[in-house]
Amino acid sequence: MLMKREDVRNIAIIAHVDHGKTTLVDELLKQSGTFRSNQVVQERVMDSNDIERERGITILAKNTAVNYNGVKINIIDTPGHADFGGEVERVLKMVNGVILVVDAFEGAMPQTKFVLRKALDLDLPVIVCINKMDRPEARPQEVIDEILELFIDLDASEEQLDSPFVYASAKKGVAVLEMDDTPESMKPLFDTIINYIPAPEGDPDASTQVLISTIDYNEYVGRIGVGKVDNGTIKVNQEVVLVNAHDPNKNQKVKISKLYEFEGLKKVDVNEATVGSIVAISGIPDIHIGDTICSLDNPKPILFQKISEPTIAMDFIVNDSPFAGQEGKYVTSRHLRDRLFRELNTDVSLRVEETETTECYKVSGRGELHLSVLIENMRREGYEFAVSKAVVLYKNDANGKKLEPMERAYIDVPDEFSGTIIDKLSQRKGELQGMSNGSGGYTRLEFIIPARGLIGYRGEFMTDTKGNGILNTIFEGYGPYKGDIQYRTQGSLIAYETGEAITYGLFNAQERGTLFIGPGEKVYSGMVVGQNGKSEDIEVNVCKRKQMTNTRASNSDEALRLTTPRILSLEQALEFIETDELLEVTPTSLRIRKKILDPTLRMRSRRNNQGK
């Protein structure tokens, strides 16, 4: 018999990047009494990963739970960046409704549309939370109109168009139902959740069904499956069977050894859980996202949404430079392989393929940011390896025509830069779809552009807009191949010999372009030490010393003035490299190098390629 669990609500918080989801969860945790009044809690407590905290973005979906007036509210904080859309897609299967957070100034952005579409497709009720109402430039009335337009564009039902609106400032910890109400606390938002989000429903007496939507990983207990109990009851020591709707051959008998529920930021041991509970299960080594845990008498899997396919790929290669093995802790192909395949435990949007050689692995993801976060994590863990330039993954249509991934780009730039941006993106095969005047002297541009046209562009975009532009993209689908794109108009400055960079050698080299290194840095032949002002690659001898003679004083080097080198971040280095270059990544250094270090072999290879 179907029953409603009125003492439980399951919600996900969805939004565009930087609209305040994680800060909102902070406040809900604080005001529900999850933390002691005198407890010191860091900001954005849900962003537990170092990179998340540094960049101010959420990468992995996180579970938490709060109690409000005797009702347990399970909350899932989801990422807002398009590259981590795979995370959002699957956690929505666990919830009965969503809170859509929208910035009161920025309004509806590309990712707002993406996450809202996913929620409406699953027919989930939506609470719209207009956040950052305390911003002086907030324009709530216009934002409401934008959101309603978005609902209509996405073919929302009558019921969905009647979604409640809540006006909040997560930073101040207040929410109101009407704009002219006096803000006091988050109570209006809590009440709206209880009243509007339906209670989970299921049959507690039926056979057990738990769909695994997320995988957590802990080096002590291994893989932890997180999912919602759809039917029946799940107990510790219960014998169950693992099945999968997309894999009919999967039928594995296992035992539930540990069962947890979420309380605040902790996992709490429980002996059993029933319909509507979100649980974490450990002790099953072969558990995967999309698996259903069923009772032995009725192994019936729950259909699971297929995850969007990756669109770009990079080669991860064992480092074979002259400095290989000097800075990293994990350097062998076995280390690299184990670490990449371990990442698949938690990241469903990632693909890792073995190649003809054991030294190289092809890693595919949803975007440059997706892969750069993986590179950064590995680097911090002590891995040393090299990566190639990102390439897009092509497909062929039924007639054998080449298709490529297309992105829809939304760009907000100050009016004076819009001409430059249109020109640049047109060179990269972008097609202007729309142009409108925004508030505060900004223009909004909308482009359809090949995904490869955006590779290496973000750094250039920030320079062109003097850091004032905002670029957001969302995957549009596959379209016909648009022809060749010239990525970089400038060549590289390549070190001629192995040694230590000397002021005298650098002084002569800097006339040719922009340097990436300073004096005293170790270099090797074939390493890229700067960017040439012209289009071709040239070799420079940065290790060259001044010849001493009787008449010259040895200290006359002091007169040589070096310009400050341009130190590249990981993203900038990934954007800079060309198809014939690699980025050497170690825990302490980032070095760009040519794939072929020997200048004679490099020249020969270039000639052969030109002859083809």
N, C-alpha and C positions, 0 to 999 in steps of 0.2 A: 504493500500500500504506500502511495506517495505521501511524503511528509515534508513540511517546510521547517527549516531550522531558523526560527525567529531570533535565536540568540547569536546568530552569525551573519556577517556581511562580508563579501569578498569584492574588493575593488582594485583597479589599477589606475595609476596616475600617469596620464599621457600628455605630451606637449612637444612643441618645437624646442630645440636646444636653447638653454639659457632663459627660459620663461619662468623658472622658479619652482620646479617640481620638488626637488630635493629639499629646498628650504621649507616648502609647505609641509612635507612629511616631518621635518624637524619639529615644527610647531604642533602638529597633531600628536606627536609622541610626548612633547612637553606638557601640553594642556590636558592630556588624558590621564596624567599622573604616572606615566611609565617611568619617568625619572624622579628621584627624590628632589625636594625643593632646593637642597643645598648641593646637589650633584653638579660637578663641572662637566659640561658637555661641549665638545667641539662643534663648530659650525658644519653644516652638511654632513651630519653624522653617518648618513647612509653611504656616502662615497668613501668606501673603505680602502680602495686601491690608491697607491701613491700618485699614479698618473692622473687618476680621477680628481684628486685633490688639487694637484698642481694646475691642471688645465681647466678645472671648473666644469667638467662634463661628466655625465654618468655613462659608463661603458657597459656594465653588466646589470641586468635586472636584479633587484634585491627584494627579499621578503621581510616584512615586519608585521606586528599585530599590536593593536591598542584596545583597551576596554573602555566603553563609554556607556554609562547607565545600564550596566549588565549585559551589553551586547559586545561581542568580540568582533572587531573590524580588522580583517586581514588586508594589509595594504601592500601592493607591489609597486615599487618605484622603477620606472622604465627609462631607458636611454632616450634622448631627444635627437641624437644625430643620425642622419640618414644611413651612415655606414653601419650602424648597429640596429638597423630596422629588423633584422632576424630575431633579435631579442624580444622586440615588442610583439611581433606576430604570434609567437608561441605562448607567451604568458597570458594573452587575452583569453585563452582556452580555460584558464583557471578561475576567471572572475565572472561576476554576475552584472557588473556595471563598471563605468569608467568616470573619472573626473578629468575633463579636458581643461588644462591650464593654458590661459592665453595672456600674453603681456598687454597691459592696458595702453601701451604706446605703439608697440610694433604690430599688434593685431595678428590676423591669421597669416601664418608663414607656410612655406612649402611642406615642412614636416608635420605641421598641424593638419594639413589636408591628408597626408599619408596615414597618420595614426588614426584620424577620425574615420577615414574610409575603412580601415581594418575593423574598427569597433562597430561601425554601422553594418558592415558585411556580416558580422556575427550577431547582429540584431541586439546589441547591448545598449541598455539605457545610458544616457550621457548627462552628467552634471557639468555645466560650463562654469568654470571659475575664472573670472577676469581678475588677474593678479597685478600687483605693483600699482594699485590705485593711488598710492602715496607719491608717485612720480609727478613732478610739476607739469610735465608735458603729456600726462595721461589724457586719452581721448576715448573714454568708455563707450559713449553713444555710437560713435562711428565703428568701433570695434564690434559692438553687438550686431550692427548691420552687416559687417563683413562675415561674421560667423554664421548668421542666418542665411546669407547668400551661399556660403560654403555648404551648409546643410542641403539647400535646394539643389546646388550643383551636383551633390553626391546622391541625389534621389532619396533623401530621407523621408521616412513615413510621417504621417500627421502627428503621431505620438512622439516621434523623435524631434519634430519641429517645436513641440511644446516643452522641450527640455528646460529644467529650472536653471536660472542664472544666479550665481553668488559672486559678490564683489569683495575682494580680499587684498590685504597687504601681508604676505607671508612673513616678510621681514619684521613687521610690527606685531604679528601674531593676532590679527583681527580679521573678521569677515562680517558682512551684512547682506541681507536679502534685497533691500532697497537702497539706492544710492544715497538717499538723504537720511537713512537711519544712523544712529550714533554707534560707531564701532566699539565693541568692548572686548570680545574674545572670539575664538573659533567655533563657539557653540552653534551659530546658524549653519555652518558647514557640516558639523557633526549631525545636527538634526535633519538636514537635507539628505545626508547619506542614509540615515536610518529610515526616513520616510519614503525616499524615492527609489533606492536601490533594492531590488527584490531579494528576499531571503533565498539561500540555496535550497534546491528541491531534489528529492531522490527517495528511493525505497530502502530503508535501513535493514529490512528483512530479506532483501534480494541478495543474489550472489555479489561478491566483492568486485568492484571496478574502480581502479585508480589510474588515471592517465598521467604519465610523467611528462611534464612540460619544461622543466629546467633541470640541469645537472650541476650540482656543486661538487667541488673536489677538495679533499683534505688529505694531506700526505699520511696522516695517521690511520684514518678509516677508509681511505680510497674514495670511490664515487658515491655521491649522495643524490638520490633521485627525489625531486620535489614535484608534488602534484596534488590534485584535488580528489577527494573521495566522492565519486559520482553516485555510486550505489553501494549498499551493504555496509559492512563494518570491517575494518582491518585491525588485526591484533598482533602483538609480539608473539613470536614462535609459530605463527600460522604458516602452514604450507600453501604456497600459491604458485601460479604459473605466469610466466612472462610471455605475452604475445604482442604482435605489431600488425596494424592494419595494412601497412605498406610492404610487409615482409611475411607472406603466408607460411614460410618455412619455420619461422621462429616459434618455438614452443618449449620453453625451458622451465623446469620445475625448480623453485627456490624456496628459501625460508626467510621470513621477516625476523631479523635478529635485533634491530633497533628501530624504534619509531619515535619521531619528535614532532611537536607542534611549535609554532612561533609565538613568543611572548616578548614584546618590545624588540630588543636587538638580539635576544638569546633564543637558542633552540632548547626546548624543555622536553625531557623524557616523558612519554606517555605509554600506557599499556595497550590502549585501543583508541581508535578514532572512527567517527561515523560520518554520514552524509554531510557534505558541505565543508568539512574540515580541510585545511591545506596542511599537508604533512610532508616531512622529510624522512626518507628511508635509507638506512645505510646497511652495508653488509652484503650487497648484491654486486659483484664485480662487473658483470656484463650488462648493467642497466643503461639504456640509452633514451634520448629524447624521442617521444612518440610511442614508447612501449606502454602497454596497459598491463597492470597487475590484476589478475583475475583469480577467483576461487577455482579449485580443481574441477568442480562439477560443471562449470559453465565458462569455458575460456573464450569470452567474446570481446575482441578488441574494440576500442573506441576510435572512430576515424579521426585522423590528425591532419592538420593543415600542413601542406608541403611548404618548406622554407624557400624563399626566393633564392635564385641561383647567383653565384658570384659573377662579377663582371670584369675584374682585373686580376692579373697574375704577376708574380715575381719569382725569380729563381733564388733560392737560398743555397749558398755554396760553401763548402768547407774552405776556410781561408788558406790560400797558398802563396801569400805575399812573402817577401824576404823577412818581414817582421812577424810572421805567423807564430803563434804560441807564446809570445812574450808577455802579453797583457791579460789574456783570458784564462779562465779556470777550466772551461769545457770547450775543447777545440776539435775533437775528432768527429768523423761522420756518424759514428754510433751515438755520440752525445746529441748531435744536431737532429738526427732521426727521432730519437726517443722524445726529445723536447717538443718537436713539431707534432708528433702523433699524440702526445699528452695534451696538447692544446685542443685537439679535437674532442677531448672529454667534456669540455665546457662550452666550446664555441661551435655552434651548429652551422653558422654561415661560412665557415672556413673549409677549404678542401686542401689536402696535401697529397701529392702524387709523386711516386718514385720515377726517376728518369733512367736513361740507359746506363748512366754512371752512378755509383753509390755516393759520389761526392756532391751530388746536386739534387735538390728537391723542388718541385714546382708547387708554389703555395698560392691559392686563389682566394680572393676575398671580395667584400662589397665596395671597397673604395680605398684610396691611398691612406686615409686616416686609420681605417680598420687594420691594414697591414703595418703601418708605422707604429701603432700601439703595441702590436705583437713584437716588433723588432726592439722597441724600447724596453719592454718587459724582459726579453731575453738578455739584452745587454746588461741590465741591472742585476740579473741573476748570475752573471759571470760568463756568459757565452761569447764566443768569438767566431765570426763567420763573415761572409760577403753576400751582398744582394745585388741583383741586376735592376735595370730600369723597369718600371711597371709597364706591362703591355695589356691591352684589352683582349677579352676573349670573344672571338668572332663566331658566328653561326652561318649556316647556309639554309636558304629557304627551299621549298619543294622543287623549284626550277634550277637549283644549284647556284643561285645568286648569293653573293657575299653580304651578310648582314652584320651590323655592329651595334653595341649598346649605345643608346642615346640618353642624354640627361636633359631635364628641364631646369634651367638656371634662372633664379630670381636674384636680381642685383639692385641694391640700393646704393646710389652714389650721389655725391654733391653735383649739382647741375653742370658745373664747369668741366667735369671729367667725363660726362656721358659720351661725348663724341669720341674720345680716346678709347673708351671701353668698347663701344660699338665697332670701331675700326679693328681693334685687337681681336675681338671674338669672331668677327667676320673672316679674318685671316685664318682662324682656327676652325673654319667651316661651320661657325655658329649662324643660325638664322633668327633674326629678330621677330618675335611673335607679338610683342606689345610694348608700349611705352606710356607711362603716365606720370603726372607730377604728384609727388608726395608732399608731406608737410616739412617745413623747416629747410626749404631750398634743396630738397633731395628729389632725384628722379628714380622711378622704379622701371627697370628694364626686364623683359622676360625673353629668354632665348631657348631654342632647342639646339643642342650642340652635341657632337659625338663625345663619348666619355674620354677618348684619347685626346680630344682638344683641350680638356681641362687638366691633363697630366702636366705638372710643372708650371701651371699658370698662377696659382694662388699667391706666390711670392711676388710675381710681376704685378699682379692686380693690386696688392697692398702698396707697392711703389707708385703705380700709376695714379692711385687715389689718395696718396699721402697718408695712408692708414685710416682713411675715413669711410671706405667702402665696405659693404656687407655682401658676401656672396653665399647663396644657399642653393644647393642642388638636390634634385630628387630623380630617381631612376624612372625614365619614361617608357622604356621598352626597346626592342630591337628595330632598327631601320636600315635602309639600303646604305652601303658603304659610300662615304662622301669623298673619297680621293685622298691623296697624300697630304700630310700636314708637315710643315717645317717647324720643328720645336724650338731649336736654339740657333740664334743667328751668330752667336760668338763661339769661338773655339776655346780649347784648353791650353794652359801653360803646363808643360810636362817636364818633370825633373830629368835632367840628363844623366846624372850619376848618383850612386848611393853615398850617403854621408850626412853631415850636419849642415843645416842652412846657416850661411855666414852673412853678416850685414852687407858686405861688399857685393856678394853675388845677388842678394835680394834687391839691392839698390839698382843694379843694372836690369834686373828682371821686371821691376815695378813699372818701368817705362813702357813695357809691352801691354800692361793690363792691370787687373786687380788681383792682389795676392791673397791666398787663404792661410798662409803660415807666417810665423815670425822667426827671428834669429834663434838659433839653438835647437830648433826642431829637427828631428831625424827624418830624412827622406830617402826614398829609393828610386832607382831608375824606372821610369814608367808611371810614377805617382803624379797625380794632377795637383799642382801647387797654386794654381790661380786660373783666372779667366782672361783669355786674350781679348784685346779690343777689336780684333778683326775676326773673320769667320773661320780661318784655318787654325789647326793645332800647331803650336810651335814648341820646340824644346828649349829649355833655359837651364843654365848651370847655376843653381842657387848655392852650390857648395864652393864656388870659385873664390879663392883668396887673392888679395892684392899681392903682387910680386914685390918683395922687399929689395931695395937697392941701398947703396951707401948713402945716397943723398936724401932718401925718403925716411921720414920718421915713422916708426911702427905705429904710433898712436894717432896718425892723421885720419883714421877711420871715424873718429869722433865727429868729424864734420859732415858725415853722410846722414841725411835725414830720411827715415823710412816712414811711409804712410801706414796708418794702422791697418793691419790685415782684416779681411772680412771673415769672421769665424762663422761657419755654417752650422745651423742646427740640423737635427736629423731630417726634418721635413724639407728644409732648404736643400740639403745634400741630395735627397731622393728626387727632388724636382730638378736639380742641376744636371745629374748624370745623363749621358747619352747612351745610345744602344751599344756602343763599343766600350763602355766603361762599367766599372763595378764600384759599389760602396763597401769599403772594409769597415766592419763594425766590431769594436772591442769595448770592454767595460769602461776604458778611459779615453779612447780616441775614435774619431770618425775620419777615415782617409778615402779620398776618391782616387781611383787608379784606372789605368787602361786594362782591358781584359788581357791583351797581349803586351807583356812588359818589354820584350826585346824590340828596339826601334826598327831593326832590319825586317824582322818577321811582321811587325805591325804595318810597315810600308808595303810589304809584299801582299798582305791580306787586303789592304785598302785597294791596291791596284786590281787584284782579282775581283773584288766586289764591284769596282767601277766597270770592269770589262764585261760583267754579266748583263 
